[in-house]
Amino acid sequence: MWKETGNYEVEELELDAPKAGEVLVRFDYAGLCHTDEHLRNGDLGFTPPMVGGHEGAGVIEEVGPGVTHLKAGDHFVTSWMPSCGRCRFCVTGQTNLCDNGAFLMSGTMLDGTQRLHGRGLGVGAVDLLGTFAQWNVIPASCVVPLPAEMPLDKAAIVACGVPTGWGSAVNAANTRPGDRIVIYGIGGIGINAVQGAAHAGAELVVAVDPVEFKRKKALELGATHAFASAEEAHDFVWSETRGVGADAAIITVGLVDKQVVRDGFSMIRKGGRLVITAVSSPDLLVEIPSFELTLYQKQVVGSLFGSGNPHYDIPKLIDLYLRGSLKLDELITTRYSLDEVNKGYDDMLAGKNIRGLLEIAH
């Protein structure tokens, strides 16, 4: 899956064998996460050429030297952070912030070389994964083994969108029973912030999205109320809380802008927390009133991967799904063939999907 500028292109690439600490994998399914749409349209300034995709599930085909905890035939889902286990952040339980994050959009593997080649060039892979390729070599530290009973298509979306949204509510927003939580943007991440807030016992879970289909889906999966605009949501929450405000607001829109940050900051109560999970263009500077920040003791928190630990949180969410406590089937709106990847992203931008799924080996 080649990407230079504009739409993705499908073509054959050469693939090297896995080196030390790496595995050769076959991807059967890949989630169409918004991050890879940013690669398509250049929002975040990624370096081409790249193979897209960072949500994937499939089967291990071969293990490289030194890999002893995995074997050929294992089913797996990806974790997009190749955590080292040694840096300050890993040893303090913040593996989502591992220093290896510097490699995510570098276009190389952890040793600075590349495994994919085409058109006479080395080719990178988004988050060292490139899940839009049917076969790829990835770091063994990016592999989360799956129980045999877990369907691979449902597992694929637990690689990023589900734990990022869930953790934004449960971890970053620190939702507690009886809380009032507002979520801006009900896509693949926002819908799981809804599920997480509801699971944590929030009294009010308010979804904000201009698309009626997404508001309806939010109400089906745990939201207590849904509104088309931030103004409607603000009026409702202020009335319902008698002028106190929300305990937390979570921003999971497609691309952060100044207005949604202002909306979220004005929504939270004294001592409340604004969680910014969605990304923005690198040069965006947000604005918040300093007076309220200090005198109302409000908090603004960034959240990566739901402020969680992939190799802990992904298996936990898989288990919740298998026990019937987490909805995954309902999140997959449309399935696409590999050749339809651009249509999948066009549908996402048009508000037609909660989560599109790429069926790579089918």
ChimeraX attribute file (.defattr): number of C-alpha atoms within 10 A of each C-alpha:
attribute: neighborCount
match mode: 1-to-1
recipient: residues
	/A:1	22
	/A:2	23
	/A:3	20
	/A:4	16
	/A:5	15
	/A:6	12
	/A:7	16
	/A:8	21
	/A:9	15
	/A:10	16
	/A:11	9
	/A:12	11
	/A:13	18
	/A:14	12
	/A:15	16
	/A:16	13
	/A:17	14
	/A:18	20
	/A:19	18
	/A:20	13
	/A:21	16
	/A:22	23
	/A:23	27
	/A:24	23
	/A:25	28
	/A:26	24
	/A:27	27
	/A:28	22
	/A:29	31
	/A:30	34
	/A:31	30
	/A:32	32
	/A:33	24
	/A:34	23
	/A:35	19
	/A:36	21
	/A:37	24
	/A:38	18
	/A:39	25
	/A:40	22
	/A:41	13
	/A:42	16
	/A:43	15
	/A:44	17
	/A:45	12
	/A:46	19
	/A:47	16
	/A:48	20
	/A:49	19
	/A:50	28
	/A:51	30
	/A:52	27
	/A:53	27
	/A:54	28
	/A:55	31
	/A:56	35
	/A:57	32
	/A:58	29
	/A:59	21
	/A:60	23
	/A:61	17
	/A:62	19
	/A:63	24
	/A:64	19
	/A:65	11
	/A:66	11
	/A:67	17
	/A:68	10
	/A:69	8
	/A:70	18
	/A:71	15
	/A:72	13
	/A:73	13
	/A:74	17
	/A:75	25
	/A:76	27
	/A:77	29
	/A:78	32
	/A:79	28
	/A:80	27
	/A:81	28
	/A:82	27
	/A:83	25
	/A:84	15
	/A:85	17
	/A:86	12
	/A:87	15
	/A:88	13
	/A:89	16
	/A:90	17
	/A:91	12
	/A:92	10
	/A:93	13
	/A:94	17
	/A:95	27
	/A:96	24
	/A:97	20
	/A:98	20
	/A:99	18
	/A:100	16
	/A:101	19
	/A:102	12
	/A:103	18
	/A:104	20
	/A:105	18
	/A:106	19
	/A:107	23
	/A:108	21
	/A:109	22
	/A:110	19
	/A:111	9
	/A:112	9
	/A:113	12
	/A:114	19
	/A:115	21
	/A:116	21
	/A:117	15
	/A:118	14
	/A:119	9
	/A:120	6
	/A:121	10
	/A:122	17
	/A:123	23
	/A:124	28
	/A:125	32
	/A:126	28
	/A:127	28
	/A:128	31
	/A:129	29
	/A:130	28
	/A:131	33
	/A:132	30
	/A:133	28
	/A:134	18
	/A:135	21
	/A:136	26
	/A:137	29
	/A:138	27
	/A:139	26
	/A:140	24
	/A:141	19
	/A:142	23
	/A:143	27
	/A:144	20
	/A:145	20
	/A:146	21
	/A:147	13
	/A:148	10
	/A:149	8
	/A:150	15
	/A:151	14
	/A:152	21
	/A:153	23
	/A:154	24
	/A:155	29
	/A:156	28
	/A:157	30
	/A:158	25
	/A:159	29
	/A:160	24
	/A:161	27
	/A:162	30
	/A:163	27
	/A:164	31
	/A:165	35
	/A:166	29
	/A:167	28
	/A:168	36
	/A:169	33
	/A:170	24
	/A:171	17
	/A:172	26
	/A:173	25
	/A:174	16
	/A:175	23
	/A:176	18
	/A:177	13
	/A:178	13
	/A:179	19
	/A:180	24
	/A:181	30
	/A:182	33
	/A:183	30
	/A:184	30
	/A:185	26
	/A:186	29
	/A:187	28
	/A:188	28
	/A:189	30
	/A:190	33
	/A:191	30
	/A:192	29
	/A:193	38
	/A:194	30
	/A:195	24
	/A:196	27
	/A:197	33
	/A:198	26
	/A:199	18
	/A:200	18
	/A:201	16
	/A:202	23
	/A:203	16
	/A:204	23
	/A:205	27
	/A:206	28
	/A:207	32
	/A:208	27
	/A:209	24
	/A:210	16
	/A:211	16
	/A:212	13
	/A:213	14
	/A:214	24
	/A:215	23
	/A:216	16
	/A:217	19
	/A:218	28
	/A:219	17
	/A:220	12
	/A:221	18
	/A:222	22
	/A:223	26
	/A:224	16
	/A:225	18
	/A:226	24
	/A:227	20
	/A:228	17
	/A:229	14
	/A:230	21
	/A:231	12
	/A:232	12
	/A:233	23
	/A:234	22
	/A:235	13
	/A:236	16
	/A:237	22
	/A:238	16
	/A:239	12
	/A:240	14
	/A:241	13
	/A:242	9
	/A:243	11
	/A:244	14
	/A:245	24
	/A:246	29
	/A:247	24
	/A:248	28
	/A:249	31
	/A:250	31
	/A:251	30
	/A:252	27
	/A:253	24
	/A:254	23
	/A:255	17
	/A:256	18
	/A:257	17
	/A:258	13
	/A:259	13
	/A:260	19
	/A:261	22
	/A:262	14
	/A:263	18
	/A:264	25
	/A:265	26
	/A:266	18
	/A:267	27
	/A:268	26
	/A:269	22
	/A:270	18
	/A:271	17
	/A:272	21
	/A:273	25
	/A:274	27
	/A:275	26
	/A:276	25
	/A:277	27
	/A:278	24
	/A:279	22
	/A:280	19
	/A:281	14
	/A:282	9
	/A:283	7
	/A:284	11
	/A:285	9
	/A:286	13
	/A:287	12
	/A:288	16
	/A:289	10
	/A:290	10
	/A:291	10
	/A:292	15
	/A:293	16
	/A:294	12
	/A:295	10
	/A:296	14
	/A:297	13
	/A:298	20
	/A:299	17
	/A:300	17
	/A:301	14
	/A:302	16
	/A:303	23
	/A:304	18
	/A:305	27
	/A:306	28
	/A:307	25
	/A:308	24
	/A:309	21
	/A:310	28
	/A:311	19
	/A:312	11
	/A:313	20
	/A:314	24
	/A:315	18
	/A:316	13
	/A:317	20
	/A:318	20
	/A:319	16
	/A:320	13
	/A:321	17
	/A:322	16
	/A:323	9
	/A:324	10
	/A:325	13
	/A:326	19
	/A:327	16
	/A:328	19
	/A:329	12
	/A:330	13
	/A:331	21
	/A:332	17
	/A:333	13
	/A:334	15
	/A:335	19
	/A:336	19
	/A:337	15
	/A:338	22
	/A:339	15
	/A:340	15
	/A:341	24
	/A:342	18
	/A:343	14
	/A:344	24
	/A:345	22
	/A:346	14
	/A:347	16
	/A:348	23
	/A:349	13
	/A:350	10
	/A:351	17
	/A:352	18
	/A:353	23
	/A:354	24
	/A:355	26
	/A:356	25
	/A:357	27
	/A:358	28
	/A:359	21
	/A:360	22
	/A:361	14
	/A:362	9
